[in-house]
Amino acid sequence: MAGGEFCGNATRSAAFLILDGKPGEVLIKASGVKQKLKAGVNSDGEAYAQMPILPTTSSITADGSDFLVELEGITHFVDFTKNATDGLSTDEIKLKAMQAIKEKGLDSFPAAGVIYVAQDNESLRIEPVVYVRDLDTLYYETACGSGTTALGMILALQKGKSVKNIAILQPSGMSIKVSVDFEGTTFGYTQIQGAIELLKKGSARTLEGNI
């Protein structure tokens, strides 16, 4: 990524292209992360990517009813305030998020986000805003894999057990499923997966040592 940050959706999209949409698995070295990550396409045609989480519960800090979640490559403030973004335009949500990023001191991090969470009956929906310090960019994302992962980790911690394929609705109207292995004190393998839409065809080039 341009700012050196990690992007889970870019990682699973790359795997989808490398595998030509066919079931399989590859190891990918992504920006913002030290180790190679598992990524691939499952038998249902959904693309998945391992997410670079920090294993200890200390990576999650409660802030009232909200949470700060530190991942490898990005840190998120996850806001559970009811109706937090009701009636706000995208630009107004971005301004609100940037204010929170500054208040929490996250503007000193290479990449930080604010994830507004809404619950409609049994479904969960997020509105993600991501700030990249070195590029000084602030985007209202159409989808956010790391924000979805942060929410999944919080849910696993609250439930006290692993969670599997929890669908989180994204601003794009599509869902990303998150799975988090959790054994009471330690987070294990964590993954996001979901459908991929091929918008345009071109060519993909891999760099030696990155796959």
PAROSE-319930 format. One record per residue (C-alpha): residue in three letters; z, x, y. Coordinates in nm, 2 decimals, decimal comma. Each point is the difference from the previous one (the first is absolute). Layout:
% residues N
> ALA:Z:X:Y
...
//
This chain:
% residues 211
> MET:0,00:0,00:0,00
> ALA:-0,08:0,11:0,36
> GLY:0,37:0,04:0,09
> GLY:0,10:0,16:-0,33
> GLU:0,18:-0,31:-0,10
> PHE:-0,01:-0,16:-0,35
> CYS:-0,19:-0,32:-0,07
> GLY:0,05:-0,18:-0,33
> ASN:-0,29:-0,24:0,05
> ALA:-0,23:0,30:0,07
> THR:0,12:0,17:-0,32
> ARG:-0,07:-0,30:-0,22
> SER:-0,33:-0,07:0,17
> ALA:-0,10:0,36:-0,06
> ALA:0,09:-0,04:-0,37
> PHE:-0,21:-0,32:-0,02
> LEU:-0,31:0,19:0,14
> ILE:0,05:0,31:-0,22
> LEU:0,03:-0,22:-0,31
> ASP:-0,29:-0,23:0,12
> GLY:0,23:-0,30:-0,04
> LYS:0,04:0,06:-0,37
> PRO:0,34:0,02:-0,18
> GLY:0,15:0,35:0,00
> GLU:0,24:0,23:0,17
> VAL:-0,02:0,32:0,22
> LEU:0,24:0,23:0,18
> ILE:-0,05:0,01:0,38
> LYS:0,14:0,24:0,26
> ALA:0,05:-0,20:0,32
> SER:0,10:0,10:0,35
> GLY:0,37:-0,03:0,08
> VAL:0,10:0,06:-0,36
> LYS:0,07:0,32:-0,19
> GLN:-0,07:-0,11:-0,36
> LYS:-0,30:-0,16:-0,16
> LEU:0,03:-0,37:-0,05
> LYS:-0,13:-0,22:-0,28
> ALA:-0,26:-0,25:0,11
> GLY:-0,26:-0,21:-0,18
> VAL:-0,14:-0,33:-0,10
> ASN:0,16:-0,23:-0,26
> SER:-0,16:-0,23:-0,25
> ASP:0,00:-0,29:0,25
> GLY:-0,21:0,21:0,25
> GLU:0,29:0,04:0,24
> ALA:0,05:0,35:0,15
> TYR:0,34:0,16:0,00
> ALA:0,17:0,30:0,15
> GLN:0,33:0,17:-0,07
> MET:0,21:0,00:0,32
> PRO:0,19:0,31:0,11
> ILE:0,36:-0,13:0,04
> LEU:0,32:0,18:0,04
> PRO:0,21:-0,06:-0,32
> THR:0,35:-0,05:0,14
> THR:0,14:-0,32:0,15
> SER:0,09:0,21:0,31
> SER:-0,37:-0,03:0,09
> ILE:0,09:-0,36:0,10
> THR:0,24:-0,06:0,29
> ALA:0,12:-0,35:0,10
> ASP:-0,03:-0,09:0,36
> GLY:0,17:-0,34:0,02
> SER:-0,22:-0,23:-0,20
> ASP:-0,29:0,24:0,04
> PHE:-0,07:0,34:-0,17
> LEU:-0,14:0,35:0,07
> VAL:-0,19:0,13:-0,30
> GLU:-0,11:0,36:-0,02
> LEU:-0,30:0,08:-0,21
> GLU:-0,17:0,33:-0,05
> GLY:-0,27:-0,01:0,27
> ILE:0,13:-0,29:0,21
> THR:0,32:-0,18:0,10
> HIS:0,02:-0,38:0,05
> PHE:0,23:-0,23:0,19
> VAL:0,00:-0,32:-0,20
> ASP:0,09:-0,30:0,21
> PHE:0,12:-0,32:-0,17
> THR:0,07:-0,19:0,32
> LYS:-0,12:-0,36:-0,05
> ASN:-0,30:-0,10:0,21
> ALA:0,00:0,35:0,16
> THR:-0,37:-0,02:0,08
> ASP:-0,06:-0,37:0,04
> GLY:-0,22:-0,08:0,30
> LEU:-0,08:0,36:0,07
> SER:-0,35:0,14:0,02
> THR:-0,09:0,32:-0,19
> ASP:0,03:0,21:0,32
> GLU:0,35:-0,15:0,07
> ILE:0,10:0,07:-0,36
> LYS:-0,11:0,37:0,05
> LEU:0,21:0,02:0,32
> LYS:0,30:-0,15:-0,17
> ALA:-0,04:0,25:-0,29
> MET:-0,04:0,30:0,23
> GLN:0,32:-0,10:0,18
> ALA:0,18:-0,01:-0,34
> ILE:-0,15:0,34:-0,10
> LYS:0,14:0,16:0,32
> GLU:0,34:-0,17:-0,03
> LYS:0,04:0,12:-0,36
> GLY:-0,12:0,36:0,09
> LEU:-0,29:-0,03:-0,23
> ASP:-0,25:0,12:0,26
> SER:0,10:0,36:-0,09
> PHE:-0,12:-0,05:-0,36
> PRO:-0,36:0,10:-0,09
> ALA:-0,07:-0,36:-0,11
> ALA:0,22:-0,31:0,04
> GLY:-0,04:-0,37:-0,04
> VAL:0,16:-0,34:0,07
> ILE:-0,04:-0,26:-0,27
> TYR:0,07:-0,35:0,10
> VAL:0,09:-0,21:-0,31
> ALA:-0,05:-0,38:-0,03
> GLN:0,10:-0,21:-0,30
> ASP:-0,19:-0,33:-0,06
> ASN:0,17:-0,18:-0,29
> GLU:-0,04:0,25:-0,29
> SER:-0,26:0,22:0,16
> LEU:0,04:0,31:0,22
> ARG:-0,22:0,10:0,29
> ILE:0,00:0,31:0,22
> GLU:-0,14:0,09:0,34
> PRO:-0,02:0,38:0,02
> VAL:-0,03:0,22:0,30
> VAL:-0,04:0,38:-0,05
> TYR:0,04:0,28:0,26
> VAL:-0,14:0,35:-0,06
> ARG:0,17:0,25:0,23
> ASP:-0,25:0,28:0,02
> LEU:-0,29:-0,23:0,07
> ASP:0,21:-0,23:0,22
> THR:-0,15:-0,31:-0,18
> LEU:0,16:-0,34:-0,05
> TYR:-0,18:-0,24:-0,24
> TYR:0,07:-0,35:-0,12
> GLU:-0,11:0,06:-0,35
> THR:-0,20:-0,25:-0,21
> ALA:0,19:0,13:-0,30
> CYS:0,27:0,26:-0,06
> GLY:0,07:0,14:-0,34
> SER:0,30:0,21:0,11
> GLY:0,15:-0,29:0,19
> THR:-0,04:-0,21:-0,31
> THR:0,17:0,28:-0,20
> ALA:0,29:0,01:0,24
> LEU:0,05:-0,37:-0,04
> GLY:-0,02:0,03:-0,38
> MET:0,26:0,27:0,00
> ILE:0,23:-0,22:0,21
> LEU:-0,05:-0,29:-0,24
> ALA:0,08:0,22:-0,30
> LEU:0,32:0,13:0,17
> GLN:0,11:-0,36:0,08
> LYS:-0,07:-0,12:-0,35
> GLY:0,16:0,30:-0,16
> LYS:-0,30:0,04:-0,24
> SER:-0,36:0,09:-0,02
> VAL:-0,26:-0,23:0,14
> LYS:-0,35:-0,05:-0,14
> ASN:-0,32:-0,11:0,17
> ILE:0,15:-0,19:0,29
> ALA:-0,28:-0,13:0,21
> ILE:0,03:0,07:0,38
> LEU:-0,25:-0,18:0,22
> GLN:-0,17:0,22:0,25
> PRO:-0,15:-0,09:0,34
> SER:-0,35:0,03:-0,16
> GLY:0,09:-0,31:-0,21
> MET:0,00:0,20:-0,32
> SER:0,31:0,10:-0,19
> ILE:0,13:0,34:-0,12
> LYS:0,22:0,01:-0,30
> VAL:0,29:0,24:-0,01
> SER:0,20:0,13:-0,30
> VAL:0,31:0,21:0,03
> ASP:0,20:0,16:-0,28
> PHE:0,37:-0,01:0,09
> GLU:0,30:0,09:-0,22
> GLY:0,29:-0,08:0,23
> THR:0,03:0,32:0,19
> THR:-0,35:0,15:-0,02
> PHE:-0,35:-0,11:0,07
> GLY:-0,27:0,10:-0,25
> TYR:-0,37:-0,05:-0,03
> THR:-0,13:-0,22:0,28
> GLN:-0,35:-0,15:0,03
> ILE:-0,21:-0,23:0,20
> GLN:-0,31:-0,18:-0,13
> GLY:-0,25:-0,27:0,10
> ALA:-0,35:-0,10:0,03
> ILE:-0,26:0,22:0,17
> GLU:-0,29:-0,14:0,21
> LEU:-0,30:0,23:0,01
> LEU:-0,13:-0,05:0,36
> LYS:-0,28:0,26:0,01
> LYS:-0,16:0,24:-0,24
> GLY:-0,04:0,37:0,07
> SER:0,10:0,33:-0,17
> ALA:0,34:0,15:-0,07
> ARG:0,07:0,37:0,00
> THR:0,31:0,16:-0,16
> LEU:0,15:0,33:0,11
> GLU:0,08:0,25:-0,27
> GLY:0,37:-0,01:-0,09
> ASN:0,07:-0,34:0,15
> ILE:-0,08:-0,20:-0,31
//
